[in-house]
Amino acid sequence: MIPVGMENARVEDAFWTRYMDVVRDVMIPYQWEVMNDRVEGVEKSHAIANFRIAAGREEGEFYGYRFQDSDAYKWLEAVAYSLMRTPDPALESLADSLIELVGAAQGPDGYLNTFFTIKDADKRWRNERDSHELYVAGHLYEAAAAYFRATGKSAILDIARRNADHVSSIYGREEGKRRGYPGHQVTEMALVSLYEATGETRFLDLARFFVDERGAEPKYFEVEAAARGQEGDKGRFGDRASEYLQAHLPAREQRVAVGHAVRAVYMYSAMADLAAIDGDEGLAAACRALWEDVTRRQMFITGGIGQEEFWEGFSRDYDLPNDMTYNETCASVGLVFWARRMAALELKGDYYDVAEKALYNGVLSGMSLDGKRYFYVNLLESDPKEIAARRDTDYAAPTRQGWFACACCPPNLARLIASLGSYQFSRDDGSIAIHLYSSGEAAIETAGTRVAIAVEGEYPWNESIRVRVDPEAGATFALRARVPGWCESFEASVAGESFRELRDGYLIIDRAWARGDVVELLLRMPVRRMRAHPSVRADAGKVALTRGPVVYCLEEKDNGPELWDIALARESAFEARFEPELLGGVVAIYCDGTRSTGDWEGRLYAEESQERRPVRLKAVPYFAWDNRGLNAMEVWINQR
């Protein structure tokens, strides 16, 4: 099915509108100030100054990572989506000024990368394994496609075209070109976006080339190293470098997710895109197997992926540690990208079940409620004292940070949240699918008529949802409404007629529709105690609390110190209570538990039979933790 873009869909939802407003009113202006080095007390960015220096408009040295330009492109992409939702002439003018500066920094041959223009002009395209040249180009293409759709202005699209044509002059199967592919994937899916914006198939051909070449023999990065006079150099991961880069096997032969998690899901997203466009069953089969591996054996309950700090990526099946994990925010963002594309390839509820899990938990946990502080690493159990004392957890922060030297996550959050309108609906010639239940509306063509559709409710806190269906003329088509995997009991009716047919996770309401029809949908949301697979050692004997799509946690703020000593009572009932003054307005969960008495008399150990005292526990949504001061947190709770 074809996703309905933001040109035709709009989210107006008490939950998500607040976040989209934060993106527009706080994150976009704040990140612009950070990229211009005008915010005190945060990591220096220098991203905009790098463009000015590369354009010859000021003197200076390049500062930052080789991929620093990508922060500006992701910012521009977020601006584009924000403008689609809320026109803002001042913001558009600011974006236009950045686009003009980017164009001034572009070389006559189309090359565009401020690191190499300023610092290493003679080393272009010599070390794609580590240089991120194609990665930066990919984010340029994504921004260009989004900004063109938002404004109709072609300046940034022309810059992207020239750059992509330059890339095509470097890479390809023709004589004299490199048989290579990106070191850090994103270019492949971005070229698909560029194709969709322009209709120019040469960009799709280049995306296919990069996917098809990856993992082929001889390994390109080893050939590249030899050409640099560094034969045998495999990078910092040695013999596992190919796994780190997902270049160990051709794409169609990959079945197990390995290596850097963000690179992986960006590549899998492109594979799903191409599988859908080309009807490529080889890529589709690989995508299905990789999806099964990631979501059934290597994904946290929050929709986080990438278990180990070693290479910011995957480790092994069922290795899901809570206090020493990585769970990069960008990886959850990339998982949502991939899920959307898998649902376009084949409509199955599992894909948006995972997207929803990641959106409400693993993505949102990456930002503070005010949009000014961010997690790069998302732990499921955090103790500030332990993080400060141990060297093996110093990669994780006990509280969100204002910015990062490697600042990929904040603008990634902004561009995803700003684009949520394009995730809710999809269509084909005879049906409309609803994937997410944020309140919103869309105008969709199906069955030869234009249909206005609106979702109304207070999701994710309230069980009741209304879907208004207004075709311009009476028409027969199927409405496919996802029944989330967490929902074990639901009711659905139109004009008093009940519907129960489920197909691949979607409720099928196939009928003759008329103006004013309303679907009454009830998705029951009891509090659920979730257990992990017995092979997940970290969660043995523990449970996690969920309600609807939201995962909960205990915070020291509500439950006192030493959260690991708390045990949830097996017989406890749950009280779910909406508290408008708590963390911006959330449902909190109250339940009964126990914890140790304080009578230890200086002992380190005591008999197991020692009495425990009853306590009343309060759990809050995981995404909202660390918004009330520095304190400990845990998702998985002991149960007795």
VOGU-3710 file (C-alpha; in Angstrom, 3 decimals, decimal comma):
1> mipvgmenar> 0,000/0,000/0,000  1,085/3,590/-0,622  1,692/5,784/2,455  -0,371/8,969/2,509  2,067/11,879/2,642  1,928/14,973/4,787  0,587/16,944/1,849  -2,700/15,092/2,429  -2,576/14,102/6,101  -2,380/16,057/9,313
11> vedafwtrym> -1,952/15,067/12,967  -3,875/17,176/15,492  -3,563/15,202/18,658  -3,305/16,154/22,327  -0,329/13,840/22,748  1,671/14,320/19,558  0,723/17,920/18,807  2,558/18,938/21,957  5,693/17,234/20,701  5,330/18,629/17,192
21> dvvrdvmipy> 4,876/22,089/18,693  8,021/21,519/20,752  9,870/20,603/17,554  8,620/23,744/15,817  8,873/26,201/18,697  11,832/24,864/20,664  13,926/22,194/18,953  14,261/23,812/15,534  15,221/27,258/16,913  17,404/25,725/19,636
31> qwevmndrve> 19,251/23,465/17,228  19,808/26,379/14,855  21,400/28,333/17,688  23,537/25,324/18,652  24,718/24,817/15,055  25,710/28,498/15,059  27,612/28,074/18,371  25,413/30,545/20,211  24,352/28,308/23,129  26,563/28,353/26,211
41> gvekshaian> 27,405/25,196/28,128  26,841/22,635/25,353  29,146/20,857/22,938  30,358/23,118/20,143  28,862/22,354/16,720  30,391/24,792/14,187  28,226/23,198/11,475  27,073/26,496/9,917  30,509/28,078/10,206  31,915/25,098/8,298
51> friaagreeg> 29,623/25,925/5,386  30,630/29,602/5,495  34,305/28,684/5,443  33,807/26,199/2,589  31,911/28,897/0,653  34,806/31,330/1,118  32,744/33,725/3,218  34,957/33,603/6,270  38,356/32,340/7,331  38,851/29,451/9,690
61> efygyrfqds> 39,421/25,748/10,185  36,954/22,901/9,938  35,661/21,803/13,321  33,754/18,675/14,308  33,284/15,221/12,873  33,643/14,540/9,169  29,873/14,211/8,965  29,075/17,514/10,713  27,209/18,768/7,624  24,532/16,127/8,170
71> daykwleava> 23,283/17,939/11,280  22,343/20,917/9,127  20,632/18,724/6,540  18,574/16,902/9,157  17,634/20,279/10,640  16,486/21,405/7,193  14,442/18,242/6,748  12,702/18,845/10,089  12,006/22,420/8,999  10,412/21,113/5,795
81> yslmrtpdpa> 7,998/18,850/7,667  7,192/21,601/10,141  6,376/23,983/7,273  4,023/21,377/5,777  2,096/21,418/9,029  2,414/25,120/9,910  3,508/27,680/7,304  6,036/30,102/8,782  7,504/32,716/6,410  10,297/33,658/8,816
91> lesladslie> 11,398/30,053/9,288  11,153/29,414/5,556  13,325/32,475/4,902  15,896/31,201/7,391  15,909/27,804/5,671  16,299/29,500/2,282  19,353/31,342/3,592  20,909/28,026/4,644  20,135/26,549/1,218  21,823/29,511/-0,477
101> lvgaaqgpdg> 24,884/28,997/1,739  24,965/25,257/0,974  24,837/26,040/-2,738  27,721/28,471/-2,379  29,788/25,734/-0,705  29,167/23,264/-3,538  31,975/22,712/-6,006  31,643/23,198/-9,781  31,614/19,420/-10,227  28,751/18,999/-7,745
111> ylntfftikd> 30,919/17,819/-4,858  29,654/18,993/-1,469  31,293/18,157/1,840  32,782/20,899/3,982  35,282/18,623/5,753  37,038/17,681/2,532  36,589/21,079/0,903  38,257/22,837/3,832  40,664/20,245/5,174  41,400/17,305/2,881
121> adkrwrnerd> 40,512/18,202/-0,706  43,044/15,718/-2,103  41,510/12,791/-0,181  38,005/12,824/-1,577  36,463/9,390/-2,176  39,590/7,577/-0,947  38,212/6,153/2,302  34,466/5,772/2,140  34,638/3,190/4,919  35,470/5,949/7,413
131> shelyvaghl> 34,863/9,251/5,611  31,038/9,359/5,643  31,023/11,244/2,330  28,060/9,257/1,015  26,299/9,394/4,383  26,428/13,196/4,347  25,210/13,226/0,740  22,293/11,002/1,711  21,057/13,432/4,332  21,323/16,208/1,747
141> yeaaaayfra> 19,025/14,203/-0,550  16,484/13,533/2,210  16,374/17,230/3,105  16,100/18,258/-0,542  13,183/15,940/-1,259  11,316/17,045/1,872  11,895/20,774/1,325  10,797/20,570/-2,296  7,572/18,819/-1,272  6,990/21,395/1,456
151> tgksaildia> 7,638/24,572/-0,533  7,840/23,700/-4,221  11,214/25,454/-4,307  13,802/23,647/-6,377  17,085/25,266/-5,249  18,012/22,559/-2,743  16,710/19,864/-5,094  19,021/21,170/-7,830  21,954/21,086/-5,397  21,093/17,478/-4,523
161> rrnadhvssi> 20,746/16,508/-8,185  24,170/17,906/-9,030  25,705/16,110/-6,081  24,020/12,802/-6,912  25,203/13,092/-10,506  28,717/13,691/-9,207  28,431/10,604/-6,989  27,268/8,637/-10,037  30,407/9,745/-11,885  32,486/8,172/-9,089
171> ygreegkrrg> 30,581/4,950/-8,349  29,176/2,429/-10,782  29,923/-0,614/-12,893  31,291/1,341/-15,858  34,976/1,352/-16,668  36,943/3,649/-14,398  34,301/3,880/-11,682  34,513/2,456/-8,157  32,529/-0,706/-7,375  31,854/0,629/-3,860
181> ypghqvtema> 29,048/1,563/-1,490  28,484/3,750/1,577  30,488/3,203/4,736  27,536/4,478/6,745  24,280/3,659/5,029  21,521/6,188/4,427  22,363/7,187/0,860  20,473/4,193/-0,515  17,115/5,122/1,049  17,781/8,822/0,377
191> lvslyeatge> 18,277/8,169/-3,324  14,852/6,537/-3,346  13,465/9,731/-1,786  15,236/11,774/-4,454  13,729/9,540/-7,151  10,259/9,954/-5,645  10,650/13,752/-5,581  11,975/14,057/-9,142  10,752/10,971/-11,005  14,292/10,604/-12,378
201> trfldlarff> 15,147/6,915/-12,520  18,910/7,398/-12,533  18,712/8,026/-8,788  16,824/4,769/-8,285  19,442/2,987/-10,406  22,210/4,328/-8,155  20,347/3,134/-5,047  20,055/-0,328/-6,594  23,756/-0,336/-7,409  24,769/0,462/-3,825
211> vdergaepky> 22,498/-2,255/-2,395  23,551/-4,847/-4,968  27,284/-4,210/-4,554  27,348/-4,386/-0,784  28,985/-7,563/0,446  30,193/-8,652/-2,987  33,690/-10,069/-3,443  36,281/-8,660/-3,401  35,279/-6,615/-0,353  35,319/-3,008/-1,504
221> feveaaargq> 36,701/-1,497/1,677  39,701/-3,824/1,506  40,243/-2,865/-2,151  39,953/0,771/-1,134  42,506/0,342/1,674  44,957/-1,289/-0,724  44,557/1,634/-3,132  45,530/3,950/-0,268  48,650/1,897/0,310  47,189/0,405/3,488
231> egdkgrfgdr> 46,663/-3,173/2,377  45,296/-5,288/5,209  43,790/-2,307/7,020  40,300/-3,382/8,077  39,601/-0,503/10,435  39,157/-0,562/14,188  37,047/-3,751/14,177  39,599/-5,884/12,372  38,258/-9,170/11,066  34,748/-8,168/12,171
241> aseylqahlp> 34,789/-4,945/10,164  32,602/-6,370/7,426  29,967/-7,361/9,991  30,109/-3,919/11,592  29,366/-2,421/8,166  26,815/-5,071/7,083  29,170/-5,879/4,189  29,903/-9,463/5,265  27,339/-10,929/2,846  25,378/-9,681/-0,154
251> areqrvavgh> 22,145/-7,994/0,919  19,910/-10,783/-0,374  21,802/-13,372/1,682  21,643/-11,561/5,020  19,402/-13,173/7,593  20,848/-12,076/10,962  21,265/-8,460/12,046  24,868/-7,699/12,908  27,048/-4,655/13,394  26,190/-1,004/13,870
261> avravymysa> 22,436/-0,782/14,471  21,723/2,573/12,803  23,630/1,652/9,656  21,763/-1,648/9,569  18,203/-0,333/9,796  18,942/2,437/7,288  20,124/-0,247/4,855  17,157/-2,504/5,603  14,864/0,477/4,915  16,381/0,882/1,456
271> madlaaidgd> 16,096/-2,851/0,819  12,389/-2,711/1,658  11,929/0,329/-0,586  13,527/-1,421/-3,533  11,716/-4,688/-2,850  8,391/-2,831/-3,061  9,283/-0,765/-6,131  10,877/-3,598/-8,103  8,861/-6,556/-6,816  12,230/-8,023/-5,776
281> eglaaacral> 11,412/-11,183/-3,814  15,075/-11,748/-2,944  15,261/-8,435/-1,102  11,799/-8,962/0,383  12,780/-12,365/1,805  15,933/-10,908/3,343  13,921/-8,063/4,884  11,432/-10,486/6,432  14,164/-12,649/7,939  16,063/-9,647/9,277
291> wedvtrrqmf> 12,857/-8,230/10,733  12,184/-11,515/12,493  15,702/-11,577/13,911  15,687/-7,975/15,130  12,188/-7,815/16,605  11,904/-11,351/18,002  15,390/-11,823/19,445  17,293/-8,519/19,628  14,786/-5,782/20,493  14,083/-4,321/23,911
301> itggigqeef> 10,516/-4,014/25,174  10,784/-0,256/24,542  11,524/-0,685/20,836  15,208/0,008/21,449  17,806/-1,839/19,397  21,579/-2,083/19,425  22,577/-3,810/22,648  26,279/-3,166/22,978  28,525/-0,132/23,194  31,379/-2,004/21,463
311> wegfsrdydl> 30,127/-1,021/18,006  26,874/0,743/18,880  25,045/-2,250/17,616  23,760/-5,775/17,772  25,343/-8,482/19,905  23,529/-11,839/19,975  20,088/-13,331/20,403  18,426/-12,588/23,753  21,339/-10,489/25,010  19,234/-7,613/26,343
321> pndmtynetc> 20,990/-6,058/29,363  19,181/-3,210/31,073  21,915/-1,215/32,797  24,750/-1,771/30,291  22,940/-1,514/26,990  23,336/1,103/24,250  19,978/1,621/22,532  20,999/4,671/20,531  18,059/7,003/19,944  18,868/7,078/16,217
331> asvglvfwar> 18,477/3,297/16,079  14,874/3,482/17,298  14,237/6,288/14,808  15,659/4,087/12,048  13,512/1,161/13,204  10,416/3,322/12,645  11,669/4,215/9,149  12,099/0,523/8,380  8,702/-0,479/9,812  6,908/2,065/7,613
341> rmaalelkgd> 8,597/0,653/4,529  7,858/-2,938/5,485  4,171/-2,043/5,845  4,291/-0,521/2,347  5,853/-3,745/1,077  3,154/-5,895/2,714  0,364/-4,856/5,063  0,880/-6,714/8,323  0,062/-5,338/11,738  3,362/-6,458/13,225
351> yydvaekaly> 5,244/-3,713/11,399  3,270/-0,870/12,914  3,087/-2,678/16,256  6,858/-2,268/16,378  6,763/1,274/14,973  4,243/2,251/17,660  6,311/0,605/20,404  9,405/2,485/19,269  7,609/5,813/18,821  5,960/5,911/22,247
361> ngvlsgmsld> 8,967/4,538/24,112  12,389/4,149/22,493  12,157/7,337/20,405  10,504/9,714/22,863  12,810/8,670/25,695  15,576/10,344/23,694  14,312/13,868/24,451  13,162/15,843/27,470  9,630/17,148/27,655  10,832/20,684/26,906
371> gkryfyvnll> 12,834/19,554/23,851  16,153/20,980/25,045  17,929/17,923/26,429  18,629/14,530/24,852  19,711/10,967/25,486  22,082/9,377/22,987  22,091/6,106/24,969  18,781/4,863/26,417  19,210/2,595/29,420  16,357/0,533/30,846
381> esdpkeiaar> 17,877/0,699/34,308  19,831/3,698/35,516  21,549/4,483/38,814  23,458/7,799/38,715  25,834/6,736/41,491  26,812/3,549/39,659  27,267/5,299/36,316  29,559/7,843/37,968  31,632/5,179/39,710  32,109/2,569/36,985
391> rdtdyaaptr> 34,280/2,950/33,910  32,365/0,338/31,910  29,213/2,473/31,919  30,780/5,884/31,323  29,432/5,889/27,744  25,930/6,371/29,212  24,713/9,578/30,819  22,535/9,482/33,961  20,593/12,491/32,682  19,852/14,017/29,282
401> qgwfacaccp> 22,455/16,318/27,743  22,086/19,677/26,006  24,008/18,548/22,889  26,665/16,110/21,731  29,884/16,370/19,766  28,369/13,603/17,601  24,927/15,187/17,423  23,026/12,796/15,153  20,193/12,059/17,596  18,591/15,481/18,292
411> pnlarliasl> 17,939/16,416/14,637  16,889/12,822/13,899  14,241/13,129/16,613  13,083/16,439/15,187  12,701/15,193/11,628  10,802/12,046/12,652  8,376/13,752/15,035  7,743/16,576/12,571  6,878/14,033/9,854  4,435/11,876/11,844
421> gsyqfsrddg> 1,537/12,873/9,619  2,967/10,610/6,922  2,852/7,504/9,140  -0,851/7,289/10,001  -2,573/6,224/6,773  -1,906/4,349/3,559  -4,065/3,493/0,558  -4,528/1,467/-2,586  -7,245/1,385/-5,231  -9,786/-0,318/-3,006
431> siaihlyssg> -8,865/0,336/0,604  -7,593/2,734/3,240  -5,420/1,558/6,140  -5,128/3,224/9,534  -1,855/2,370/11,230  -1,673/4,751/14,203  -4,415/6,237/16,350  -3,186/9,743/17,003  -6,006/12,157/16,285  -5,729/13,522/12,783
441> eaaietagtr> -7,312/13,776/9,387  -6,514/13,070/5,769  -7,928/13,391/2,274  -7,415/10,108/0,440  -8,325/8,834/-3,031  -9,658/5,285/-3,221  -12,366/3,390/-5,127  -12,685/6,282/-7,544  -13,653/8,844/-4,939  -12,043/11,259/-2,522
451> vaiavegeyp> -12,509/10,326/1,119  -12,110/12,639/4,082  -11,124/10,560/7,081  -10,628/11,741/10,649  -9,432/9,893/13,749  -10,629/11,258/17,094  -9,708/10,206/20,615  -7,267/10,616/23,486  -4,804/7,915/22,525  -2,668/6,459/24,096
461> wnesirvrvd> -4,416/7,149/27,408  -8,037/6,425/26,425  -9,443/3,190/24,989  -12,172/4,807/22,830  -11,502/5,927/19,246  -13,886/7,361/16,644  -13,087/7,267/12,926  -15,192/9,557/10,747  -15,403/8,451/7,109  -16,745/10,998/4,608
471> peagatfalr> -16,549/10,019/0,926  -17,450/12,764/-1,545  -19,813/10,269/-3,113  -21,071/6,944/-1,837  -18,460/4,257/-2,471  -17,617/0,698/-1,516  -14,127/0,089/-0,158  -12,389/-1,582/2,757  -11,229/0,311/5,813  -8,344/-1,582/7,402
481> arvpgwcesf> -7,839/-0,541/11,022  -4,857/-1,997/12,874  -5,723/-3,842/16,054  -2,481/-3,531/18,035  -0,757/-6,707/19,116  -1,050/-5,618/22,749  -4,858/-5,452/22,449  -6,467/-8,760/23,405  -10,052/-7,481/23,378  -11,671/-4,943/21,083
491> easvagesfr> -15,057/-3,833/19,779  -15,841/-2,118/16,474  -19,112/-0,992/14,962  -20,569/1,251/12,254  -24,181/2,387/12,586  -24,800/-0,368/15,120  -23,300/-3,142/12,955  -20,386/-4,980/14,573  -17,225/-5,990/12,752  -14,762/-8,656/13,922
501> elrdgyliid> -12,825/-9,892/10,867  -9,066/-9,648/11,395  -6,540/-10,116/8,627  -2,806/-9,861/9,338  -3,448/-7,663/12,371  -5,953/-5,323/10,679  -9,688/-5,186/11,278  -11,455/-5,317/7,901  -14,554/-3,131/7,501  -15,582/-3,657/3,885
511> rawargdvve> -18,868/-1,930/3,123  -20,668/0,761/1,169  -19,699/4,030/2,834  -21,743/7,214/2,915  -21,071/10,693/4,220  -21,223/10,901/8,004  -20,360/7,263/8,691  -18,511/6,758/11,974  -16,515/3,765/13,177  -16,748/3,325/16,940
521> lllrmpvrrm> -13,610/1,490/18,041  -12,766/0,315/21,549  -9,250/-1,011/22,182  -9,205/-2,237/25,773  -6,089/-1,201/27,692  -5,623/-3,155/30,901  -2,310/-2,885/32,686  -0,250/-5,882/31,601  2,618/-7,666/33,362  5,074/-8,614/30,644
531> rahpsvrada> 7,695/-11,324/31,018  10,775/-11,758/28,854  11,780/-14,957/27,044  13,577/-17,333/29,454  16,782/-16,861/27,467  16,900/-13,161/28,456  19,064/-13,535/31,539  18,782/-9,891/32,599  15,013/-10,142/33,092  14,698/-13,499/34,852
541> gkvaltrgpv> 12,156/-13,278/37,668  11,115/-9,775/36,636  8,154/-8,152/34,923  7,616/-4,943/33,007  4,368/-2,993/33,196  2,672/-1,788/30,030  -0,637/-0,176/29,237  -1,618/0,166/25,608  1,526/1,031/23,643  3,239/2,658/26,645
551> vycleekdng> 5,978/0,961/28,669  6,266/2,025/32,319  9,133/2,378/34,764  9,771/3,095/38,419  11,619/6,286/39,294  13,407/7,008/42,539  11,456/10,270/42,675  8,237/8,334/43,412  9,477/5,142/45,046  12,595/6,007/47,017
561> pelwdialar> 16,182/4,761/46,516  17,418/1,251/45,741  14,751/0,453/43,200  16,317/-2,955/42,574  15,182/-4,006/46,059  11,531/-3,380/45,263  9,330/-6,341/44,351  5,881/-6,131/42,776  3,310/-8,227/44,649  2,038/-11,060/42,461
571> esafearfep> -1,534/-10,567/43,651  -1,549/-6,778/43,302  -4,348/-5,072/41,424  -3,514/-2,042/39,299  -4,939/1,443/39,367  -4,394/3,457/36,187  -4,982/7,141/36,833  -4,648/10,092/34,452  -2,786/12,904/36,211  -2,870/16,133/34,183
581> ellggvvaiy> -0,181/17,825/36,285  2,273/14,930/36,131  4,951/15,042/33,405  2,815/17,043/31,020  -0,264/14,895/31,603  0,131/11,112/31,699  -1,533/8,000/33,060  0,335/6,744/36,118  0,008/3,187/37,429  -0,334/2,423/41,141
591> cdgtrstgdw> 0,188/-1,052/42,595  1,359/-2,914/45,675  4,836/-4,190/46,371  7,382/-4,886/49,069  10,920/-3,893/49,924  13,484/-4,826/52,542  13,265/-3,535/56,077  15,977/-1,156/57,199  17,200/-3,381/60,026  20,529/-4,709/58,678
601> egrlyaeesq> 22,778/-3,688/61,596  25,819/-3,257/59,381  25,564/-6,743/57,851  26,302/-7,368/54,174  24,323/-10,639/54,032  21,360/-12,087/55,903  19,055/-15,089/55,646  16,514/-14,986/52,834  13,634/-15,261/55,300  14,130/-11,698/56,497
611> errpvrlkav> 10,830/-9,856/56,543  9,884/-7,301/53,929  7,622/-4,309/54,376  4,702/-3,421/52,121  4,963/-0,338/49,906  2,688/1,393/47,422  4,395/1,681/44,051  3,947/4,325/41,384  5,008/3,705/37,788  5,285/6,421/35,135
621> pyfawdnrgl> 5,755/6,206/31,367  9,319/5,291/30,465  9,503/8,019/27,812  8,984/10,696/30,488  11,577/9,623/33,027  14,435/12,002/33,960  12,256/15,098/33,753  12,076/15,751/37,506  15,734/15,897/38,460  18,556/13,362/38,654
631> namevwinqr> 17,316/10,035/39,991  17,408/6,279/39,451  15,045/4,376/37,140  14,189/0,803/36,189  11,796/-0,783/33,694  12,043/-4,432/34,737  10,780/-4,999/38,291  11,295/-7,940/40,625  8,113/-9,867/41,385  7,302/-11,867/44,527
//
